[in-house]
Amino acid sequence: TNYDFSAEWYFSENSVLAAELFFRRISGYILNTQVLETQYNLTNQRDDVYQMQVPINAGVAKVKGASISYQQNFGLGFGMLANYTYSDADTSNDFPLPYNSKNSFNLSPFFEQGPWSARVTYSWRSSYFTSIAALQTQQITGIFRELDASVGYQVNDHMRISLDGTNLLDETYQVYDDRPSQPLYSYKNGRTYTLTLGFKL
């Protein structure tokens, strides 16, 4: 069940300031938890106890929050996109709503003029709960930030070339058990660069 109220202000050409208030009631969401299960071990030809992660029905969640977004062209091809979201969730159990960051924002200056286009995007989100860890504790992914960039050139009406880079800061996902002093694991995607040549008839 969703309730939204939004307003938009177009204060100049190709520019807008928008805000939204929202409320979500999730009647039944899924939560992952760790349990001990007996499974047959083919290697040792016997039953062994394993720690398994399984989905469970977690109950009701209520999410309330607000978001604001901004877009403006400054002239000479330069402009800016930005947005911020605040999302506060309550649940009917002892664990937060999975993957819900309370605070997140994106900032994206851009240039688009003639055959050239370029954009840099910085994204940030606060820590968020993912699943129930061992001993009924909370598995948390820490604050994550990412910087992406792209530049493109329209060669003619039929051909375009572009270069894209993602995770330019080479950030690492840090996952911990309840608090950062109890790390579980780190996960790194690394930087990615993509060169694209596109044709259309």
LOVOTOR-666831 format. One record per residue: x, y, z of N, C-alpha, C, O in turn; residue in one letter; chain; residue number from 0. Coordinates in Angstrom, 1 decimal. Example, Ala and Ser with C-alpha at 12.3 -4.5 7.8 and 13.67 -1.06 7.14 Angstrom:
<rs>
<<13.2 -5.7 7.8> <12.3 -4.5 7.8> <13.2 -3.3 7.8> <14.2 -3.3 8.5> "A" "A" 0>,
<<12.8 -2.2 7.1> <13.7 -1.1 7.1> <12.9 0.0 7.9> <13.4 1.1 8.0> "S" "A" 1>,
</rs>
This chain:
<rs>
<<0.9 -1.2 0.0> <0.0 0.0 0.0> <0.9 1.2 0.0> <1.7 1.4 0.9> "T" "A" 0>,
<<0.7 2.1 -1.0> <1.6 3.3 -1.2> <0.8 4.6 -1.1> <-0.3 4.7 -1.7> "N" "A" 1>,
<<1.3 5.6 -0.4> <0.8 6.9 -0.5> <1.9 7.9 -0.8> <3.0 7.8 -0.2> "Y" "A" 2>,
<<1.6 8.7 -1.8> <2.6 9.7 -2.2> <2.0 11.1 -2.4> <0.9 11.2 -2.8> "D" "A" 3>,
<<2.8 12.1 -2.0> <2.5 13.5 -2.4> <3.7 14.1 -3.0> <4.8 14.1 -2.4> "F" "A" 4>,
<<3.5 14.7 -4.1> <4.7 15.3 -4.8> <4.3 16.6 -5.4> <3.2 16.9 -5.7> "S" "A" 5>,
<<5.4 17.5 -5.5> <5.2 18.8 -6.1> <6.4 19.1 -7.0> <7.5 18.7 -6.6> "A" "A" 6>,
<<6.2 19.8 -8.1> <7.3 20.2 -9.0> <7.2 21.6 -9.3> <6.2 22.2 -9.5> "E" "A" 7>,
<<8.4 22.2 -9.4> <8.5 23.7 -9.8> <9.5 23.8 -10.9> <10.7 23.5 -10.8> "W" "A" 8>,
<<9.0 24.2 -12.1> <9.8 24.4 -13.3> <10.2 25.9 -13.3> <9.5 26.7 -13.9> "Y" "A" 9>,
<<11.3 26.2 -12.7> <11.7 27.6 -12.4> <12.4 28.3 -13.6> <12.6 29.5 -13.6> "F" "A" 10>,
<<12.9 27.5 -14.6> <13.4 28.0 -15.8> <13.4 26.9 -16.9> <13.1 25.8 -16.6> "S" "A" 11>,
<<13.8 27.2 -18.1> <13.7 26.3 -19.2> <14.7 25.1 -18.9> <15.8 25.2 -18.5> "E" "A" 12>,
<<14.1 23.8 -19.1> <14.8 22.6 -18.8> <15.4 22.5 -17.4> <16.4 21.9 -17.2> "N" "A" 13>,
<<14.7 23.1 -16.5> <15.1 23.0 -15.1> <13.9 22.8 -14.2> <12.8 23.2 -14.4> "S" "A" 14>,
<<14.1 22.0 -13.1> <13.0 21.6 -12.2> <13.6 21.4 -10.8> <14.7 20.9 -10.6> "V" "A" 15>,
<<12.7 21.7 -9.8> <12.9 21.4 -8.4> <11.7 20.6 -8.0> <10.6 21.1 -8.1> "L" "A" 16>,
<<11.9 19.4 -7.5> <10.8 18.5 -7.2> <11.0 17.9 -5.8> <12.1 17.6 -5.4> "A" "A" 17>,
<<9.9 17.7 -5.1> <9.9 17.1 -3.8> <8.8 16.0 -3.7> <7.7 16.2 -4.3> "A" "A" 18>,
<<9.0 15.0 -2.8> <8.0 14.0 -2.6> <8.0 13.5 -1.2> <9.1 13.4 -0.6> "E" "A" 19>,
<<6.8 13.3 -0.6> <6.6 12.7 0.6> <6.0 11.3 0.4> <5.1 11.2 -0.5> "L" "A" 20>,
<<6.4 10.3 1.0> <5.9 8.9 0.7> <5.7 8.1 2.0> <6.4 8.3 3.0> "F" "A" 21>,
<<4.8 7.2 1.9> <4.5 6.2 3.0> <4.2 4.9 2.3> <3.4 4.8 1.4> "F" "A" 22>,
<<4.9 3.8 2.7> <4.7 2.5 2.2> <4.4 1.5 3.3> <5.0 1.5 4.4> "R" "A" 23>,
<<3.4 0.7 3.1> <3.1 -0.4 4.0> <3.3 -1.7 3.3> <2.5 -2.0 2.4> "R" "A" 24>,
<<4.3 -2.5 3.7> <4.6 -3.8 3.1> <4.0 -4.9 4.0> <4.4 -5.1 5.1> "I" "A" 25>,
<<3.0 -5.6 3.5> <2.2 -6.5 4.3> <3.0 -7.8 4.6> <2.7 -8.4 5.6> "S" "A" 26>,
<<3.9 -8.1 3.7> <4.7 -9.4 4.0> <6.0 -9.3 3.2> <6.0 -9.5 2.0> "G" "A" 27>,
<<7.1 -9.1 3.9> <8.4 -9.0 3.2> <9.3 -10.2 3.6> <9.0 -10.9 4.6> "Y" "A" 28>,
<<10.3 -10.4 2.8> <11.2 -11.6 3.0> <12.4 -11.2 3.7> <13.0 -10.2 3.4> "I" "A" 29>,
<<12.9 -12.0 4.6> <14.1 -11.8 5.4> <14.9 -13.1 5.3> <14.4 -14.2 5.5> "L" "A" 30>,
<<16.2 -12.9 5.1> <17.1 -14.1 5.1> <17.7 -14.3 6.5> <18.1 -13.3 7.2> "N" "A" 31>,
<<17.7 -15.5 6.9> <18.3 -15.8 8.2> <19.2 -17.1 8.1> <19.0 -17.9 7.2> "T" "A" 32>,
<<20.0 -17.3 9.1> <20.9 -18.4 9.1> <20.4 -19.5 10.1> <20.1 -19.2 11.2> "Q" "A" 33>,
<<20.3 -20.7 9.6> <19.9 -21.8 10.4> <20.8 -23.0 10.3> <21.6 -23.1 9.3> "V" "A" 34>,
<<20.8 -23.9 11.2> <21.5 -25.2 11.1> <20.7 -26.3 10.6> <19.6 -26.5 11.1> "L" "A" 35>,
<<21.1 -26.9 9.5> <20.4 -28.0 8.8> <21.2 -29.2 8.6> <22.4 -29.1 8.3> "E" "A" 36>,
<<20.6 -30.4 8.8> <21.4 -31.6 8.5> <21.2 -32.0 7.0> <20.1 -32.1 6.5> "T" "A" 37>,
<<22.3 -32.1 6.3> <22.3 -32.5 4.9> <23.3 -33.7 4.7> <24.2 -33.9 5.5> "Q" "A" 38>,
<<23.0 -34.4 3.7> <23.9 -35.6 3.4> <25.2 -35.1 2.7> <25.2 -34.4 1.7> "Y" "A" 39>,
<<26.3 -35.5 3.3> <27.6 -35.2 2.8> <28.1 -36.3 1.8> <28.4 -37.4 2.3> "N" "A" 40>,
<<28.1 -36.0 0.5> <28.4 -37.0 -0.5> <29.9 -37.4 -0.4> <30.3 -38.6 -0.7> "L" "A" 41>,
<<30.8 -36.5 0.0> <32.2 -36.8 0.1> <32.5 -37.8 1.2> <33.2 -38.8 1.0> "T" "A" 42>,
<<31.9 -37.6 2.4> <32.2 -38.5 3.5> <31.1 -39.5 3.7> <31.2 -40.4 4.6> "N" "A" 43>,
<<30.1 -39.5 2.8> <29.0 -40.6 2.9> <28.3 -40.6 4.3> <28.2 -41.7 4.9> "Q" "A" 44>,
<<27.9 -39.4 4.8> <27.2 -39.4 6.1> <26.4 -38.1 6.1> <26.6 -37.2 5.3> "R" "A" 45>,
<<25.6 -38.0 7.2> <24.8 -36.8 7.4> <25.7 -35.8 8.2> <26.3 -36.2 9.2> "D" "A" 46>,
<<25.8 -34.5 7.8> <26.5 -33.5 8.5> <25.6 -32.3 8.7> <24.7 -32.1 8.0> "D" "A" 47>,
<<26.0 -31.5 9.8> <25.2 -30.3 10.1> <25.9 -29.1 9.4> <27.1 -28.9 9.5> "V" "A" 48>,
<<25.1 -28.3 8.6> <25.6 -27.2 7.9> <24.9 -25.9 8.3> <23.7 -25.9 8.7> "Y" "A" 49>,
<<25.6 -24.8 8.2> <25.0 -23.5 8.5> <24.4 -23.0 7.1> <25.2 -22.8 6.2> "Q" "A" 50>,
<<23.1 -22.9 7.0> <22.4 -22.5 5.8> <21.8 -21.1 5.9> <21.3 -20.7 7.0> "M" "A" 51>,
<<21.7 -20.4 4.8> <20.9 -19.1 4.8> <19.6 -19.4 4.0> <19.7 -19.8 2.9> "Q" "A" 52>,
<<18.5 -19.1 4.7> <17.2 -19.4 4.1> <16.3 -18.2 4.2> <16.4 -17.4 5.2> "V" "A" 53>,
<<15.3 -18.1 3.3> <14.4 -17.0 3.4> <13.2 -17.3 4.3> <12.8 -18.5 4.4> "P" "A" 54>,
<<12.7 -16.3 5.0> <11.5 -16.5 5.9> <10.6 -15.3 5.7> <11.0 -14.3 5.2> "I" "A" 55>,
<<9.3 -15.6 6.0> <8.3 -14.5 6.0> <8.5 -13.7 7.3> <8.5 -14.2 8.4> "N" "A" 56>,
<<8.8 -12.3 7.1> <9.2 -11.5 8.2> <8.2 -10.7 8.8> <8.4 -10.1 9.9> "A" "A" 57>,
<<7.0 -10.5 8.2> <5.9 -9.7 8.8> <5.7 -8.4 8.0> <5.9 -8.3 6.8> "G" "A" 58>,
<<5.3 -7.4 8.8> <4.9 -6.1 8.2> <6.0 -5.1 8.4> <6.7 -5.1 9.4> "V" "A" 59>,
<<6.2 -4.3 7.3> <7.1 -3.1 7.4> <6.4 -1.9 7.0> <5.6 -1.9 6.1> "A" "A" 60>,
<<6.8 -0.8 7.6> <6.2 0.5 7.2> <7.4 1.5 6.9> <8.3 1.6 7.7> "K" "A" 61>,
<<7.4 2.1 5.8> <8.4 3.0 5.4> <7.9 4.4 5.1> <6.9 4.5 4.4> "V" "A" 62>,
<<8.5 5.4 5.8> <8.1 6.8 5.5> <9.3 7.6 5.2> <10.4 7.3 5.8> "K" "A" 63>,
<<9.1 8.6 4.4> <10.3 9.4 4.0> <10.0 10.5 3.1> <8.8 10.8 2.8> "G" "A" 64>,
<<11.1 11.1 2.5> <10.9 12.2 1.6> <12.1 12.2 0.7> <13.2 11.7 1.0> "A" "A" 65>,
<<11.9 12.7 -0.5> <13.0 12.9 -1.5> <12.9 14.2 -2.1> <11.8 14.8 -2.3> "S" "A" 66>,
<<14.0 14.7 -2.6> <14.1 16.0 -3.3> <15.0 15.8 -4.5> <16.1 15.2 -4.3> "I" "A" 67>,
<<14.6 16.4 -5.6> <15.5 16.3 -6.8> <15.6 17.6 -7.5> <14.7 18.5 -7.4> "S" "A" 68>,
<<16.7 17.8 -8.1> <17.0 19.1 -8.7> <17.7 18.9 -10.1> <18.6 18.1 -10.2> "Y" "A" 69>,
<<17.3 19.7 -11.1> <17.9 19.7 -12.4> <17.9 21.1 -12.9> <16.9 21.8 -12.9> "Q" "A" 70>,
<<19.1 21.5 -13.4> <19.2 22.8 -14.0> <20.3 22.9 -15.1> <21.3 22.3 -14.9> "Q" "A" 71>,
<<19.9 23.6 -16.2> <20.9 23.9 -17.2> <21.5 25.3 -16.9> <20.7 26.2 -16.8> "N" "A" 72>,
<<22.8 25.4 -16.8> <23.4 26.6 -16.5> <23.8 27.5 -17.8> <24.1 28.6 -17.7> "F" "A" 73>,
<<23.7 26.8 -18.9> <24.1 27.5 -20.2> <25.4 27.0 -20.7> <26.2 26.4 -20.0> "G" "A" 74>,
<<25.7 27.2 -22.0> <26.9 26.7 -22.6> <27.1 25.2 -22.6> <28.2 24.7 -22.6> "L" "A" 75>,
<<25.9 24.5 -22.4> <26.0 23.1 -22.4> <26.1 22.5 -21.0> <26.0 21.2 -20.8> "G" "A" 76>,
<<26.4 23.3 -20.0> <26.7 22.7 -18.6> <25.4 22.6 -17.8> <24.5 23.5 -18.0> "F" "A" 77>,
<<25.3 21.6 -16.9> <24.1 21.5 -16.1> <24.4 20.6 -14.9> <25.5 20.1 -14.7> "G" "A" 78>,
<<23.4 20.4 -14.1> <23.5 19.6 -12.9> <22.3 18.9 -12.6> <21.2 19.4 -12.7> "M" "A" 79>,
<<22.4 17.6 -12.2> <21.4 16.8 -11.6> <21.7 16.4 -10.2> <22.9 16.1 -9.9> "L" "A" 80>,
<<20.8 16.4 -9.3> <21.0 16.0 -7.9> <19.8 15.5 -7.3> <18.7 16.0 -7.6> "A" "A" 81>,
<<19.9 14.6 -6.3> <18.7 14.1 -5.6> <19.2 13.6 -4.2> <20.3 13.1 -4.1> "N" "A" 82>,
<<18.2 13.6 -3.3> <18.5 13.1 -1.9> <17.2 12.4 -1.5> <16.1 12.9 -1.7> "Y" "A" 83>,
<<17.4 11.3 -0.8> <16.2 10.5 -0.3> <16.5 10.2 1.2> <17.5 9.7 1.6> "T" "A" 84>,
<<15.5 10.4 2.0> <15.4 10.0 3.4> <14.4 8.9 3.6> <13.2 9.2 3.2> "Y" "A" 85>,
<<14.7 7.8 4.1> <13.8 6.6 4.2> <13.9 6.0 5.5> <15.0 5.4 5.8> "S" "A" 86>,
<<12.9 6.1 6.3> <12.9 5.5 7.7> <11.9 4.4 7.7> <10.7 4.5 7.4> "D" "A" 87>,
<<12.3 3.2 8.2> <11.5 2.0 8.2> <11.3 1.4 9.6> <12.2 1.4 10.3> "A" "A" 88>,
<<10.1 1.0 9.9> <9.8 0.3 11.1> <9.2 -1.1 10.7> <8.5 -1.2 9.7> "D" "A" 89>,
<<9.6 -2.1 11.5> <9.1 -3.5 11.2> <8.4 -4.1 12.4> <8.6 -3.6 13.5> "T" "A" 90>,
<<7.7 -5.2 12.2> <7.0 -5.9 13.2> <7.9 -6.9 13.9> <7.4 -7.7 14.8> "S" "A" 91>,
<<9.2 -6.9 13.6> <10.1 -7.9 14.3> <11.3 -7.1 14.8> <11.3 -5.8 14.8> "N" "A" 92>,
<<12.3 -7.8 15.3> <13.5 -7.1 15.9> <14.6 -6.7 14.9> <15.6 -6.2 15.3> "D" "A" 93>,
<<14.3 -6.8 13.6> <15.3 -6.5 12.6> <14.9 -5.5 11.6> <13.7 -5.4 11.3> "F" "A" 94>,
<<15.8 -4.6 11.1> <15.4 -3.6 10.2> <14.9 -4.1 8.8> <15.1 -5.3 8.6> "P" "A" 95>,
<<14.4 -3.3 8.0> <14.0 -3.6 6.7> <15.2 -3.8 5.8> <16.1 -2.9 5.8> "L" "A" 96>,
<<15.4 -5.0 5.2> <16.7 -5.2 4.4> <16.9 -4.2 3.3> <15.9 -3.8 2.6> "P" "A" 97>,
<<18.1 -3.9 3.1> <18.6 -3.0 2.0> <18.0 -1.6 2.0> <18.0 -0.9 1.0> "Y" "A" 98>,
<<17.5 -1.2 3.1> <17.0 0.2 3.2> <18.0 1.1 3.9> <18.2 1.0 5.1> "N" "A" 99>,
<<18.6 2.0 3.1> <19.5 3.0 3.6> <18.7 4.2 4.1> <17.8 4.7 3.3> "S" "A" 100>,
<<18.9 4.7 5.2> <18.1 5.8 5.7> <18.4 7.1 4.9> <17.6 7.9 4.7> "K" "A" 101>,
<<19.7 7.2 4.5> <20.1 8.4 3.7> <20.8 8.0 2.4> <21.6 7.1 2.5> "N" "A" 102>,
<<20.5 8.7 1.3> <21.2 8.4 0.1> <21.1 9.7 -0.8> <20.1 10.4 -0.7> "S" "A" 103>,
<<22.2 9.9 -1.6> <22.1 11.0 -2.5> <22.9 10.7 -3.8> <23.9 9.9 -3.7> "F" "A" 104>,
<<22.6 11.5 -4.9> <23.4 11.4 -6.1> <23.7 12.8 -6.6> <22.8 13.7 -6.4> "N" "A" 105>,
<<24.9 13.1 -7.1> <25.2 14.4 -7.6> <25.9 14.1 -9.0> <26.8 13.4 -9.1> "L" "A" 106>,
<<25.3 14.8 -10.0> <25.8 14.5 -11.4> <25.9 15.8 -12.2> <24.9 16.2 -12.9> "S" "A" 107>,
<<27.0 16.4 -12.3> <27.2 17.5 -13.2> <27.4 16.9 -14.6> <27.9 15.8 -14.8> "P" "A" 108>,
<<27.0 17.7 -15.7> <27.0 17.2 -17.0> <27.3 18.3 -18.0> <27.2 19.5 -17.7> "F" "A" 109>,
<<27.7 17.9 -19.2> <28.0 18.8 -20.3> <27.4 18.2 -21.6> <27.7 17.0 -21.9> "F" "A" 110>,
<<26.5 18.9 -22.3> <25.9 18.4 -23.5> <25.8 19.6 -24.5> <25.0 20.4 -24.3> "E" "A" 111>,
<<26.7 19.5 -25.5> <26.6 20.6 -26.5> <27.2 20.1 -27.8> <28.3 19.5 -27.8> "Q" "A" 112>,
<<26.5 20.3 -28.9> <27.0 19.8 -30.2> <27.2 18.3 -30.2> <26.3 17.6 -29.6> "G" "A" 113>,
<<28.3 17.8 -30.7> <28.5 16.3 -30.8> <29.0 15.8 -29.4> <29.0 14.5 -29.3> "P" "A" 114>,
<<29.4 16.6 -28.5> <30.0 16.1 -27.2> <29.0 16.0 -26.1> <28.0 16.8 -26.0> "W" "A" 115>,
<<29.2 15.0 -25.3> <28.5 14.9 -24.0> <29.4 14.3 -23.0> <30.2 13.4 -23.3> "S" "A" 116>,
<<29.3 14.7 -21.8> <30.1 14.2 -20.7> <29.3 14.3 -19.4> <28.5 15.2 -19.2> "A" "A" 117>,
<<29.5 13.3 -18.5> <28.8 13.3 -17.2> <29.7 12.7 -16.1> <30.4 11.7 -16.4> "R" "A" 118>,
<<29.6 13.2 -14.9> <30.3 12.6 -13.8> <29.2 12.4 -12.7> <28.4 13.3 -12.4> "V" "A" 119>,
<<29.1 11.2 -12.1> <28.0 10.9 -11.1> <28.7 10.4 -9.9> <29.4 9.4 -9.9> "T" "A" 120>,
<<28.4 11.1 -8.8> <28.9 10.6 -7.4> <27.6 10.1 -6.6> <26.7 10.9 -6.5> "Y" "A" 121>,
<<27.7 8.9 -6.2> <26.6 8.3 -5.4> <27.0 7.9 -4.0> <28.2 7.5 -3.8> "S" "A" 122>,
<<26.2 8.1 -3.0> <26.5 7.8 -1.6> <25.2 7.3 -0.9> <24.1 7.8 -1.1> "W" "A" 123>,
<<25.4 6.2 -0.2> <24.3 5.7 0.6> <24.8 5.3 2.0> <25.9 4.8 2.1> "R" "A" 124>,
<<24.0 5.5 3.0> <24.4 5.1 4.4> <24.3 3.6 4.5> <23.8 2.9 3.7> "S" "A" 125>,
<<24.8 3.1 5.7> <24.8 1.6 5.9> <23.4 1.1 5.9> <22.4 1.8 6.2> "S" "A" 126>,
<<23.3 -0.2 5.6> <22.0 -0.9 5.6> <22.1 -2.3 6.0> <23.1 -3.0 5.8> "Y" "A" 127>,
<<21.0 -2.8 6.6> <20.9 -4.2 7.1> <20.6 -5.1 5.9> <19.8 -4.7 5.0> "F" "A" 128>,
<<21.2 -6.3 5.8> <21.0 -7.2 4.7> <20.3 -8.5 5.2> <19.4 -9.0 4.5> "T" "A" 129>,
<<20.8 -9.1 6.3> <20.2 -10.4 6.7> <20.6 -10.7 8.1> <21.4 -10.0 8.7> "S" "A" 130>,
<<19.9 -11.7 8.7> <20.3 -12.1 10.1> <21.5 -13.0 10.0> <21.5 -14.0 9.3> "I" "A" 131>,
<<22.5 -12.6 10.8> <23.8 -13.3 10.8> <23.7 -14.4 11.9> <22.7 -14.7 12.5> "A" "A" 132>,
<<24.9 -15.0 12.2> <24.9 -16.0 13.2> <24.6 -15.4 14.6> <24.8 -14.3 14.8> "A" "A" 133>,
<<24.0 -16.3 15.4> <23.6 -15.9 16.8> <22.6 -14.8 16.8> <22.5 -14.0 17.7> "L" "A" 134>,
<<21.7 -14.8 15.7> <20.6 -13.8 15.6> <21.1 -12.3 15.7> <20.4 -11.5 16.3> "Q" "A" 135>,
<<22.3 -12.1 15.1> <22.8 -10.7 15.1> <22.5 -10.1 13.7> <22.0 -10.8 12.8> "T" "A" 136>,
<<22.8 -8.8 13.5> <22.4 -8.2 12.2> <23.7 -8.1 11.3> <24.8 -7.7 11.8> "Q" "A" 137>,
<<23.5 -8.6 10.1> <24.5 -8.4 9.1> <24.3 -7.1 8.4> <23.3 -6.8 7.8> "Q" "A" 138>,
<<25.3 -6.2 8.5> <25.2 -4.8 8.0> <26.3 -4.6 6.9> <27.4 -5.0 7.0> "I" "A" 139>,
<<25.8 -3.9 5.8> <26.8 -3.4 4.8> <27.0 -1.9 5.1> <26.1 -1.1 5.3> "T" "A" 140>,
<<28.3 -1.6 5.2> <28.7 -0.2 5.6> <28.4 0.8 4.6> <28.0 0.5 3.5> "G" "A" 141>,
<<28.7 2.1 4.9> <28.5 3.2 4.0> <29.3 2.9 2.7> <30.4 2.4 2.7> "I" "A" 142>,
<<28.6 3.2 1.6> <29.2 2.9 0.3> <29.1 4.2 -0.6> <28.0 4.8 -0.6> "F" "A" 143>,
<<30.1 4.5 -1.3> <30.2 5.6 -2.2> <30.7 5.2 -3.6> <31.6 4.2 -3.6> "R" "A" 144>,
<<30.3 5.8 -4.7> <30.7 5.4 -6.0> <30.8 6.6 -6.9> <30.0 7.5 -6.9> "E" "A" 145>,
<<31.9 6.6 -7.7> <32.1 7.7 -8.7> <32.1 7.0 -10.1> <33.0 6.2 -10.4> "L" "A" 146>,
<<31.2 7.5 -11.0> <31.2 7.0 -12.4> <31.4 8.2 -13.3> <31.1 9.4 -12.9> "D" "A" 147>,
<<31.8 8.0 -14.5> <32.0 9.1 -15.5> <31.8 8.5 -16.9> <32.1 7.3 -17.1> "A" "A" 148>,
<<31.4 9.4 -17.8> <31.3 9.0 -19.2> <31.5 10.2 -20.1> <31.2 11.3 -19.7> "S" "A" 149>,
<<32.0 9.9 -21.3> <32.2 11.0 -22.3> <31.9 10.4 -23.6> <32.3 9.2 -23.9> "V" "A" 150>,
<<31.1 11.1 -24.4> <30.7 10.6 -25.7> <30.9 11.6 -26.8> <30.8 12.8 -26.6> "G" "A" 151>,
<<31.0 11.1 -28.1> <31.1 12.0 -29.2> <30.3 11.4 -30.4> <30.5 10.3 -30.8> "Y" "A" 152>,
<<29.4 12.2 -30.9> <28.5 11.9 -32.0> <29.3 12.2 -33.3> <29.3 13.3 -33.7> "Q" "A" 153>,
<<29.8 11.1 -33.9> <30.7 11.3 -35.1> <29.9 11.9 -36.3> <30.3 12.8 -36.9> "V" "A" 154>,
<<28.7 11.2 -36.5> <27.8 11.7 -37.5> <26.4 11.2 -37.2> <26.2 10.7 -36.0> "N" "A" 155>,
<<25.4 11.3 -38.1> <24.1 10.9 -37.8> <24.0 9.4 -37.5> <23.0 8.9 -37.0> "D" "A" 156>,
<<25.0 8.6 -37.9> <24.9 7.1 -37.8> <25.9 6.5 -36.8> <25.8 5.3 -36.5> "H" "A" 157>,
<<26.8 7.3 -36.3> <27.9 6.7 -35.5> <28.2 7.5 -34.3> <28.3 8.7 -34.4> "M" "A" 158>,
<<28.3 6.8 -33.2> <28.7 7.5 -31.9> <29.7 6.6 -31.2> <29.7 5.4 -31.2> "R" "A" 159>,
<<30.7 7.3 -30.5> <31.7 6.6 -29.7> <31.6 7.2 -28.3> <31.5 8.4 -28.1> "I" "A" 160>,
<<31.8 6.3 -27.3> <31.7 6.7 -25.9> <32.7 5.9 -25.1> <33.0 4.7 -25.4> "S" "A" 161>,
<<33.1 6.5 -24.0> <34.0 5.9 -23.0> <33.3 6.0 -21.6> <33.0 7.2 -21.2> "L" "A" 162>,
<<33.1 4.9 -20.9> <32.5 4.9 -19.6> <33.4 4.3 -18.6> <34.1 3.3 -18.9> "D" "A" 163>,
<<33.4 4.9 -17.4> <34.2 4.3 -16.3> <33.3 4.2 -15.1> <32.6 5.2 -14.7> "G" "A" 164>,
<<33.3 3.1 -14.4> <32.5 2.9 -13.2> <33.4 2.5 -12.0> <34.4 1.9 -12.2> "T" "A" 165>,
<<32.9 2.9 -10.8> <33.6 2.7 -9.6> <35.0 3.2 -9.7> <36.0 2.5 -9.3> "N" "A" 166>,
<<35.2 4.5 -10.1> <36.5 5.0 -10.3> <37.3 5.2 -9.0> <38.5 5.3 -9.0> "L" "A" 167>,
<<36.6 5.2 -7.9> <37.2 5.3 -6.5> <37.7 4.0 -6.0> <38.4 3.9 -5.0> "L" "A" 168>,
<<37.4 2.9 -6.8> <37.8 1.5 -6.4> <37.3 1.2 -5.0> <38.1 0.7 -4.2> "D" "A" 169>,
<<36.0 1.5 -4.7> <35.5 1.3 -3.4> <35.3 -0.2 -3.1> <35.2 -1.0 -4.0> "E" "A" 170>,
<<35.2 -0.5 -1.8> <35.0 -1.9 -1.3> <33.7 -1.9 -0.5> <33.5 -1.1 0.4> "T" "A" 171>,
<<32.9 -2.9 -0.7> <31.8 -3.2 0.2> <32.3 -3.8 1.5> <33.0 -4.9 1.4> "Y" "A" 172>,
<<32.1 -3.2 2.6> <32.5 -3.7 3.9> <31.2 -4.2 4.6> <30.3 -3.5 4.9> "Q" "A" 173>,
<<31.2 -5.5 5.0> <30.1 -6.1 5.6> <30.5 -6.6 7.0> <31.6 -7.2 7.2> "V" "A" 174>,
<<29.7 -6.2 8.0> <30.1 -6.6 9.4> <28.9 -7.1 10.2> <27.8 -7.0 9.7> "Y" "A" 175>,
<<29.2 -7.7 11.3> <28.2 -8.3 12.2> <27.9 -7.3 13.3> <28.7 -7.2 14.3> "D" "A" 176>,
<<26.8 -6.6 13.2> <26.3 -5.7 14.2> <27.1 -4.4 14.3> <26.5 -3.3 14.3> "D" "A" 177>,
<<28.4 -4.4 14.2> <29.2 -3.2 14.4> <30.5 -3.4 13.6> <31.0 -4.5 13.4> "R" "A" 178>,
<<31.1 -2.2 13.1> <32.3 -2.3 12.2> <33.5 -3.1 12.9> <34.3 -3.6 12.2> "P" "A" 179>,
<<33.5 -3.1 14.2> <34.6 -3.8 14.9> <34.5 -5.3 14.8> <35.4 -6.0 15.2> "S" "A" 180>,
<<33.4 -5.8 14.2> <33.2 -7.2 14.0> <33.0 -7.5 12.5> <31.9 -7.9 12.1> "Q" "A" 181>,
<<34.1 -7.4 11.7> <33.9 -7.6 10.2> <33.6 -9.0 9.8> <34.1 -9.9 10.4> "P" "A" 182>,
<<32.8 -9.1 8.8> <32.4 -10.5 8.2> <33.2 -10.7 6.9> <33.9 -11.7 6.8> "L" "A" 183>,
<<33.1 -9.8 6.0> <33.9 -9.9 4.8> <33.9 -8.6 4.0> <33.1 -7.7 4.3> "Y" "A" 184>,
<<34.8 -8.5 3.0> <34.9 -7.4 2.1> <34.7 -7.9 0.7> <35.1 -9.0 0.3> "S" "A" 185>,
<<34.1 -7.0 -0.1> <33.8 -7.4 -1.5> <34.1 -6.2 -2.4> <33.6 -5.1 -2.2> "Y" "A" 186>,
<<35.0 -6.4 -3.4> <35.5 -5.4 -4.3> <35.2 -5.8 -5.7> <35.6 -6.8 -6.2> "K" "A" 187>,
<<34.4 -4.9 -6.4> <34.2 -5.1 -7.8> <35.3 -4.6 -8.7> <35.6 -5.2 -9.8> "N" "A" 188>,
<<36.1 -3.6 -8.2> <37.2 -3.0 -9.0> <36.6 -2.0 -10.0> <35.4 -1.8 -10.2> "G" "A" 189>,
<<37.5 -1.3 -10.6> <37.1 -0.3 -11.6> <36.8 -1.0 -13.0> <37.4 -2.0 -13.3> "R" "A" 190>,
<<35.9 -0.4 -13.7> <35.5 -0.9 -15.0> <35.5 0.2 -16.0> <34.9 1.2 -15.8> "T" "A" 191>,
<<36.1 -0.1 -17.2> <36.1 0.9 -18.3> <35.5 0.2 -19.5> <35.9 -0.9 -19.8> "Y" "A" 192>,
<<34.7 0.9 -20.2> <34.0 0.4 -21.4> <34.1 1.4 -22.5> <33.7 2.5 -22.4> "T" "A" 193>,
<<34.6 0.9 -23.7> <34.7 1.7 -24.9> <33.6 1.2 -25.8> <33.6 0.0 -26.2> "L" "A" 194>,
<<32.7 2.1 -26.3> <31.6 1.6 -27.1> <31.6 2.4 -28.4> <31.7 3.6 -28.4> "T" "A" 195>,
<<31.4 1.7 -29.5> <31.2 2.3 -30.8> <29.8 1.8 -31.3> <29.6 0.6 -31.6> "L" "A" 196>,
<<28.9 2.8 -31.5> <27.6 2.4 -31.9> <27.2 2.9 -33.3> <27.6 4.0 -33.7> "G" "A" 197>,
<<26.4 2.1 -34.0> <26.0 2.5 -35.4> <24.5 2.4 -35.4> <23.9 1.5 -34.7> "F" "A" 198>,
<<23.8 3.2 -36.1> <22.4 3.1 -36.4> <22.1 3.6 -37.8> <22.8 4.4 -38.4> "K" "A" 199>,
<<21.1 3.0 -38.4> <20.8 3.3 -39.8> <19.8 4.5 -39.9> <19.4 4.9 -41.0> "L" "A" 200>,
</rs>
